[in-house]
């Protein structure tokens, strides 16, 4: 069967691309191996879909070429997607830090994109396994278990390796390699970090305890909550900084980001109070204070600290260092860091420079956003740009 465009992957980027191309008058086929449409949208944001971020800009994305995403984000902005949401009568609200969520469930966003595809006359086929992809003189040929298809343009929107339990596969990366496109290294991102056994055992009883911190690793620096788990640490601050953390690197947490610990300890120098009780002033759960101080060998009264010990404690409170031994992997990662090299693609169209008619969009590309709606905005922007040019 002959089409103008075939889009592989009916997730956020693929749906946006198919709808955009279809409404341009292109005859579009949208294929996916999954049974359900856009499962990652469905489960996002606790089922309410954090569909964009008001502050999405190029420096909120990681890539070997951090400027690559500028063009797509400028061509299709958060305000453009918000306009579509409003046009479909979907209620939304800002939760914090520019993060926009649906008032109702994420199904509303899926239904909206499905309707946009319908308006573009998109032919969608789910539960379709692609057996072979080849290049022909006038485009691309796909052999699938549902038949053979041809098109002048092929768009790969297959996502990354994150959350394999809902169908993630390496298919998009394999296609890139088949056509000679370079890949940057792939790692889980926006993912909980795990501790070595000694640290994990020390803090396992604190699983569920949350604390506001500033987390630092590499060039990453984020002020959010950390959540202690049975295996290590999670929570928004850790998920954010995990994209910058690499094996062997130290994670540093400022446990009192709003205080001057040295001055505070100096003021308390003659107090009979236990340090663990005094830290309640900063909202520390007592059991966390006791466990942390025990690990630091400093669970004593404030008056018993020498000036040198006060200074050392202040330094540790503002720069507690722990060396994670890894992450919880793709099963718990929200996205994949790395992917199809941006050197191989046009930032203005998302088309492969060396393979006319072949496009890569969304998570399969080496562009990874911060937590909080940034990755969905990349899906909308890159999908729209490819849809306008495929």
C-alpha positions, 0 to 999 in steps of 0.5 A: 500500500502506498502512502506519502509518510509512514510514522513508526511509533504511536506515542507522543512524538509520533501522534503529533507528527502524524496529525501535523503531516495529515493536516497538511494533506499528506497521506499518513500511515501510523504504525505501532507494535503496542495494543494501547495507544500512547501508553507513556502519556497514559501513565505520566504525571500520576495519570494526569499527564504533565504535558508541558512546561512553561519554561521550556528552553534549550538549556533545560535539555541535555545533548552532545549538541545542547543547541540542537533543540533550539530550532524545534522549540522555537517552531513549536512552543509550549504556548502552541501546545497549550492552544491546542489543549484549550481548543479541545476544552481540556482543563489544566493547571500549573502545579509548580515550576511551570509544570502544567497538568490536566485537571482530569486524566491523561486520557484527555491528551491521548483523545485530543491527539487521536482526534487531531490524527482523525482530522488529518485522515491518518490511517493508524494500525496498532499491534503491527510488527515490522519485519523489514525496512528497506530503502528504495529509489523513491522512498522506503518499503516496510514489510510487516505482519499486516502487509507491505507498505511504501512511502516517500518519507519515513519517520521514526518515533519509537521512543527509548529504552525506558519503562520496558514493561509498557513496550519500550524496545531498541527498534529505533536505534537499530533502524538508525544503525541500519541507515548508517546514523551514529548513536551517542551512548545510551543510559537511564535518565530521570532515574532513582540512584542506588547506594552501596550496601553499607549506606543502603542498610544505614538508611533503609529504615528511613524509606519514605522519608522526604526532605528538601535539599539542593542536589549536585552531581557534575554540572547538575544542580537542583533544588527539590525534594529527596526521597529515601528508598530501600535501595538509595534515593529518589524524588524530584531532586535525585531524578533531575540530577541523575541525568548528570550523574555518571558511575564513580561520581559523588552525589552531594546534597545540601541538607539545609539549603535555606540556612547558614549552618555554621552561624546556627551551630555557633548560636546554639553552642551552649545548648543542652539540646541534642543535635537531632532534636535541634534539627527539627527547626528545619523540618527534619524528621527526627528519625532521619536526623538520628540516622544521619548523625549516627552515620556521621558519628555526631549524635551528641549535645550541641554544647559538646561540639568543639569549634572545629567539630561545629565547622566540620558538621556545618560543612557536611550539612551543606555538602553531604557526600555519598557515592551511589553505586548505580541507578535502578535502570530503565525499568524505573527511568522516565527517559533514555539519555543519548540516542541518534546523534544530532550530528546526523540530523537537521535541527530545522527539519529532523531529517537525516542529513545523509538519508533524504526522507528519513526522520527521527523524533522524540526520545530516540534522538539525543535530546533529553529534558529535565523532569517536569514536562520538558520531554513531552514538549520535545516530543510535541516540538520535534514531532511538529517540525518533522510533520511539517517537512516529511 
